[in-house]
Amino acid sequence: MTQLQLIIVFSLIALIMISGLFLLYPSLKWRYVKTRLNTIFNRVLFKVATYEDHFLIPDVHVKLPGNKDVVIDHLYFGDKYIYAIKDLYFHGGLLGKPQDQEWQYYDFRHRDATYRFIANPFLVQKQRIEKLSLVTGLDQSLFVSIILVNNDAMIHRIPESDKQEFILNIRHIEKFIQAFEKRDVPPFELDKISKAVLDIHAMNLENKPSKKAKKR
């Protein structure tokens, strides 16, 4: 085999390999992001907390009587509100109303979109906040419920709720918190919010150190 033929063969092999990786990239990216979603989102939230001088407790797992534990992916303590955040990944779009028991999920990973129903994450998150409020003594009105999803998830068909519950793409979380914290309500007293952070951390079964962006 001549040198020219070898170059052509190796070029074809390289082209096939590159083409294969190009075709597999969306699937590989989807698997990577889905399996590391909590870590990726927590990194973004911690960056926001650092900049805004707020508190963040990741992976909250509080045990309640009767094996009815409360699990919240992130508790973000602003100056005026506590943001209870749930991470979800959707490869497609969502359709539903805030009060519906179930939402429709359109999965576009295949040539023909598949449709299935999922539990309304607003209602699931509401139950978690109610339980956390009972065990901590924090008023439910202090909590803002956020369903945080990947940037390519299509959520524009979910209408806004008239309550303090929202579904957001991760790219919008920083501006959302900044805007929400500008509402005309009195801020938390520092000693009370610090105590709430310490109390929840003490109850957290994950036993991970709470993260404070910096000293106030």
Secondary structure, DSSP 4 states (H G I P E B T S, - for coil): --HHHHHHHHHHHHHHHHHHHHHHHHHHHHHHHHHTHHHHHHHHHHHHHHHHT-EEEEEEEE--TTT--EEEEEEEE-SS-EEEEEEE--SEEEE--TT-SEEEEEE-SSSSPEEEEEE-HHHHHHHHHHHHHHHH---GGGEEEEEEE-TT-B-TTSPPPSSSEEEEEGGGHHHHHHHHTTSSSPPPPHHHHHHHHHHHHHHBTT-PPPEESS--
